[in-house]
Amino acid sequence: MKPKEARSKVIDGILASRTDCKECKPVYEKYQKIFFKKTKENFKQEHPEVARYAKAAAYLAKHPDDKDSTQKELQEEQETLLEEIAELKVPLTEVQEDLKKLRDIRYWVRKATPGTGESKEPPKKQPIKEVLQDKADEKKAQRTAPAQAKHRQQDMEL
């Protein structure tokens, strides 16, 4: 289901990018004709269509597979994908309802029995920086511990 949703999202982006390119192309062509850098920057700031065109062109360049397909083909493919997704979601909603009931039961069982080990939630993982800092502190403690033991032994001998 996720690949179908992802493909549907890509098709949406392609269709939107194609319309943006068509709408913004005249302004972008004017922008391309400007030679001087300062004037070009001012024109780009005054016309957001230039950025929209560039973004749409980049998106289309990112998906070259669909370059040759027509808009009608893409829309038909998207309709079939949406139908397939809708068909797959029907059994999924039934399972999710059952899962919600099970989670509610687990919650209330854990709440009713606070002393058991099962009621405790698994410990959360510490961030990597903290774990590394703890290990470094332990190593320092191990290094200093033998040195202190040697001093004690020398004191005992005297």
Stockholm file with secondary structure:
# STOCKHOLM 1.0

chainA/1-158         MKPKEARSKVIDGILASRTDCKECKPVYEKYQKIFFKKTKENFKQEHPEVARYAKAAAYLAKHPDDKDSTQKELQEEQETLLEEIAELKVPLTEVQEDLKKLRDIRYWVRKATPGTGESKEPPKKQPIKEVLQDKADEKKAQRTAPAQAKHRQQDMEL
#=GR chainA/1-158 SS CHHHHHHHHHHHHHHHHHHHHHHHHHHHHHHHHCCCHHHHHHHHHHCTHHHHHHHHHHHHHHCGGGSSSCHHHHHHHHHHHHHHHHHHHHHHHHHHHHHHHHHHHHHHHHHHCTTSGGGSCCCCCCCHHHHHHHHHHHHHHHHHHHHHHHHHHHHHHC
#=GC SS_cons         CHHHHHHHHHHHHHHHHHHHHHHHHHHHHHHHHCCCHHHHHHHHHHCTHHHHHHHHHHHHHHCGGGSSSCHHHHHHHHHHHHHHHHHHHHHHHHHHHHHHHHHHHHHHHHHHCTTSGGGSCCCCCCCHHHHHHHHHHHHHHHHHHHHHHHHHHHHHHC
//
